[in-house]
């Protein structure tokens, strides 16, 4: 419990209205969007409005050895913002200004509290887009998405957050401020420190300003719904589309359980008797898009699928609304939703889909699988009830097996959801002890007292 003198110092830095200590308010910062994670009340929530205020808070916390947990909207799915050792939750939502849109250099500079969709709305009049497109695009912040290195629906063609971050301003654990990168397209000065802080989950420094790359908005799009009676055919289609030299902007999958649940939730006419559907969008120059769409049609039919092309913007919007509804639809089936992030090479997508089905049967669990099939990133989602301890034991066994299979297939623990608390115990399986020690050395070089988002990303030796 922090003493009154310390709280008063925080109030002097930010103003009393930006410091929260009431239990009912603290409760809302004790968890995030991750299911089946322990909650923990922080001692205080502070909402700075400037880099100067962040710096002063970090210096004060460092002097008294108080942990600090940076937080945006809390939409992450790794337990990445839970204040596991109490201390200060540093809410960056008030730092929500778009500082500059530089159309000449195709960049935007923003504070960390800017909502991703708000940035895209702001750059649209310039004919530009910011491509990273997580499912929570309307609520997730830029700072959170950079810290988690978010992916999203457009990852196959356009890449993920780390491909668009060009410059950062960061407050380090000792209170110093450093500016890294900038607007230049080429920059190979020293180590790539921008990439180091991107995806670091707030464990190495507090991001207070972000410069990102923008790209011209595509002039034409074609969206398609492919329907399959066989899960293997759907998986094979994913690989075949890319083998035929087509890189869709989005290539998403839903299995039967997800289809039925989404259709019941949003009622948009999805084929509930199919084993799987693919949602496919190609974009770019009109002539190229039409040619690529024809290739997609041919590949789908060659793999025993039926395909329908969205003829209007309304039909297209309906398809993508259905995809974005996958998680909330599944979440309403049961009190607890365990959403995982199993990622494998694209050529192994069929094997991973089949393995998830087998694991669901083996442990008698309801698992709905959806995700970014085009880049091998699947989200097996277990609907359960954390009050049922016997079932939760089976859930944990199933999750262990899902990650084991993903690694056996040459995959990774996380394609876009980060490590946080949720995957900490699996890190050694992918990195080995040498890799874990390397993580620790980097952490200790920048945050020797483990005060920045402790308990996340980097397992402390012996704990």
N, C-alpha and C positions, 0 to 999 in steps of 0.2 A: 504494500500500500504506500503510495507516494504521499509525502507530508504536504501540509498546506503551503509551506514556503516554496516548495518546488512547483506546485500548481500555480501559485502567484507569479512566479518567474515566467511560466508559459503564458499566462494572461497578459503580462507586460509585453511579451514578444508579439503576440497575435491579436490582442484585445480579448476581454473576458467572454464576449459573445462567440468566440471561435474555440473555446475550450469547454469540453463536456466531461462531467464526472457523475452525472445522475445514473443510478443503476439501470433504469429502464432504457436510457439511451445507449449506455455501454453494451447492453445485451445485444443490440442490433449489429454491433461490430465484433461479436464474439464468434461469429461463424461466417462462411461465405457460401457460394452456390454448390460446394462439394458435399455430396451425401456421405453418410457413415464416417464422419470425421468428428473428433472431440472438439467441443466448443470451449472457449476460455474468455472470460471477461477481461478486457484491458483495464489498466488503472485510470487511463485518461484518453480521450480522443481530441486531437488538435488539428485544426483546419487552417493551414497557412495560406497566404495569398500571394507570396512572392518568394523568389530564390533567397533573398536576404533573410526572411523569416524561417525558411527551411534550414538555412545554415545556422542560425542562432539556436534553433531547437536541437539540431544534431550536436552542436558544441556543448549545450547544456546537458543533453542526455549522456554524451561521452564522459563528461566530467563526473557524473554520478553513476556511471555504469548502468544506465537504464536502457533496455531493449527498445528498438523503434521498428514499427511495421508499416511500411508504405502501403497505401490502399487507394484504389480507384472506386469502381462501382461494385467490386466484390463478386463479379460474374465468373471468376476463374473456377476451374474444376479440378484443382489439385490440393486444396487446403492451403493455398499459397498466401493468404492474408490473415489466417487465424493467429491471434496473439498468444502463442503457446506458452510463453514465459511471462505473461502479463506485460506491463510497461506501457508504452505510448503507441497508439494507432495514429499514424500520420495520414489523415485524409486529404488527398490532393484534388478533391472535386471543385474547390473554390478557385483553383488555378486553371481556368477554363477558357482562356483567350486564344483565338487564332491570331497570332502576332503578325503574320505576313503571308500573302499568297503572291509568289513571284512567278508569273506566267512565262516570263522570258527565259527563266532558268528551269522551269518545270519543277518548282519546289514549293513547299509550304512549311512554315515554322509555327509550332503550336506549343502551348503549355500542356502538361500531362493530363489535366482534367477534361480536355476537349473530347466530346463523344465522337466516335468514328463516323457515324452517319452525318453528324453536323459538319464535319470537315468535307465530306463528299458533297453535301448540299451547297457549301460555300464555294467549292471549286467548279461545280457544274456549269455556271454561266461562262466560264473560261473554256468550256469544252474539254475538261480534264476530269480524271478520276484518281482516287487513291485506292489501289486494287485490293489490299488485304480486306477480307470480308468474313469475319467470324460470325457464327450464328447469332451472337448477341450484339450485332453491329449497331443496333439502335440504342443500346445502353452501355456498352463497353467503352472504356476510356482509352485514349492514345497511350498514356503512360502505362496502364495495365497491359495493353496489348503488346507494347514494346518489351516490357519486363517479362512477359510470358512467351514472347515471339509467336504471337497468334498466327493461325493459318486461315482456314475458311474455305468457302465454296469455290473460290477462283484460284486456289493454290496450284492446280495442275498446270495451267498455262502461264499464270502471272507470278507464281511464287508466293512466299509468305513474308511476314513483317520484316525480317532481317534483310530482305532484298530491297527494301525501300527506305531504310533508315540511313541517312547520309551524315547527320550531325547530331550531337547531344550536348547538353549542359548537365553536369552531374555534381551533386554535393557529396563529397567523400565522407567516410566515417570520422575523419578528424576535423570536419567542418570546412575543409578547403573546397573551392569551386573550380572545376576544370571544364574547358570547352574542347570538344573533340570533333574532328571532321568538319564538314561544312557543305557548301553548295557545289563544289567541283565534282565533275563526273569521275575524274581520275584522282585518286589520292592513295599513295602507297608510302606515306611518311610513317616510319616506325611501325610498331605493332598495330594491328587493327583494333584499337581500343573501343571504337564504336560497336563493333561486333561483340566484344567482350561483355559490355554492359547490356546489350540487347539479348534478352532471354535469361538474364541473371536473376530474375525474380526479386529484385530489390535487395539482394544479399551483398552486393559490392558497393552500392552507392544509391543515392536518391536522384532519379531523373527529374529535372525541373524544366527542361526545354528540349524540343525535338524538331529536327529538320528532316522532312521526308521528300522522297521523289514522287512526282505525279506523272501520269502518262495521258496521252490523248484518249478520250472516250471512243470506243469502237463505233463505227458508223452504222453497222448493221448486225443483227443477231437472228439466229434461228434456234428455237427451243423445241425439244422433242421428248416424248415419253415412250420408252421401250419396255415392253411387257414380256415376261418369261414364265413358262410353266416349270422351269428347272433352274435351280440356283447355280448349278455349274455352268449352264449356258450363259447366264448373266455375267458370271465372273470371267468366262472366256471372252465374252464380247468386249469387256473393258480392255484387256490386253490387245485384242485384235484391232480395235479402233486406233490405238497408238501405233501398232505395227504398220498400219496402212497410212502412216504419216499425217494423221489428223491429231492435233492437240486441242481438245475442246477447252473452252473457258471454264466450264464446269462439267463434271461427270460423276454424278451422285447415285448412290444405291440405297434401296430400302428392301428389307426382307418382308416375308408375308406378315409376320406379327406386327411390324412397324406400319405396313400398308393398312392393315385392318384398323389399327389403333388411330392412325392419322385420319383415315376416312371417317371414322366415328366421331372424331374430334372436330374436323373442319368441313366435312361433307362437300368434297369437290369432285366426286366421281371417279376416285381411284379404283382400279380393278382388284377387288378384295380376294378374288379367287386365284390370283397369280402368286407364284413363289417369290418373285422378285421383280422390281422395276428399276430401270435406270432413267435418271433425268439428265438430259444432255443438252448443252448449249454451245454452239460455235459462234464466234463473232469475228468482226474485222471488216475488210473490204467486201462489198456485196457479192461480187463475182466469185471471190475465193470462198466466201461463206456458203454460197449455193453449191459450189463444187464439193466442199467438205461435207455438207449436209447429205448430199447424194451418196458419198462414201459411207457415212454413218448408216444410212438406210440399208445399203447393201450388206454391210457387216452384220447388222442386227438380224436381218433376214437369214443370212448364212448361218447364224447361230440359233436358229429356231425361235426368234423373237418377233413380236408384232410391234409396229411403231406408228405413232401418231405425231404429226407436226403441229405445234401451236400456230394457229393462223392469225391470231390477233394478240395485241398487248395484254388484253384481259385474260386470255387463255394462258399466256406465258406467266403472268403474275400469279395466276391461280396455282400453277405447277410449283413455283418457287415458294409460295406461301405454304403449300403442303410440306415441302421439304423442311422449311424453317420451323414448322410445327411438330417435327418428329420428337424432339426431346420433351416439350411441354405435354404432348399427347401421351407419350409413354409415362410421364411423371404422374399423370392423374389416375393411373391404374392401381397404384399401391402407395402406401405412405413413404416408402424409401426408394430412391432411384440411384443405382450405382452405375455411373456412366464412365466407361473406360475408353482408351485411346490406343488401340493396337494398330501398329503401322508396319507394313512389310513391303518388300519390293513389289512393284506392280505385277510382275510376272507370277507372283505367289498369291495373288488376291483370291483366286479360286480355292486354293488349299486352306487359306485362312478362314474363308467363309464356311467351308465344310467343317473345319475344326471347331468353330464356334458353335455350330449346330450340334455337333457331337458332344461338346462340353455341356451344353444346355441339357441335353438328354441324360448324360451321365450323372449330373448333379440334381436332376429334376427341378430345373429352374426355368423361369420365363425370361428369355433373352431376346430383345429386339435389336437387330443390327441395322445400322444405317451409317452413312459417312461418305467420305470423299474417295470413292473407289478409284478414280483416275490416278491419284497419287498414292494409292495403297493404304490410305488412312481410314480405318474403320472404327466405328463407335459402338461396340457391343454394350447394350444397356440392360442391366439386370433390374427388373422390378420386383421389389421384395418389401419386407417390413423389419426394421431393425429391432423391433420388440420380440421378434421370433428368433431366439438365440440359436436354435438348431438350424434353421434355414440360413441365418447369417454365417454360420460356420461353413455351410456348403457354398455360400456366395464367395467367401474368402478363398476357399479351395479352387473354385472355378476361376477366379481372377488370377490366382497364382499360375494356373495352367494356361490361361489365355496368354499371359506374358511369356511364359516358357515357350509356347508354340511360336509366338511372334519372333522371339530371339532365335529359335532353331531355324526359322525360315529366312534368317538374315535380316530381320527387322529391328525395330528399336522400341524402347519403352514408351516414348512419347513423340507423336508427330506434331502436336500443337498445344496440348494441355499443360505442359510443363511437368516438373517433378514435385515441387512443394513438399507436403508431408506424405501425400498419397502413395508416391512411388519410391520414396527414400530407401525402403528396405530392399528394393530390386536393383538398385544402382550397381552394386558389385557384380551382378550377373552379366551386365553389359560392359562395364568399364574395367573390372578386375581391381585388385588392391592397388596396383600402380596408378591406375586412373583415378581412384578415390583419393590417393595421397596427393596427386597433382591438383585435384579440386581443392583440397584442404590448403595446399601451399598458396594457391591463388587467393583464396578467401582470407587467409591469415596475413598475407602481404598487404591487403587493402582494409581489412577489418579484423585486426588481431584479437579483439575482445569478443568477437561474435555478437555484436550488438544490432546489426542490421538484419532484420527479418530472420532471427535465429530459428533453428529447427527446420529450415527449408533448404532444399537443393544440395547442401553439403552435409553429409553425415559426420557428426563429431566422433572422433575415434574413442572407442570405449563406451559410448552411450547406446 
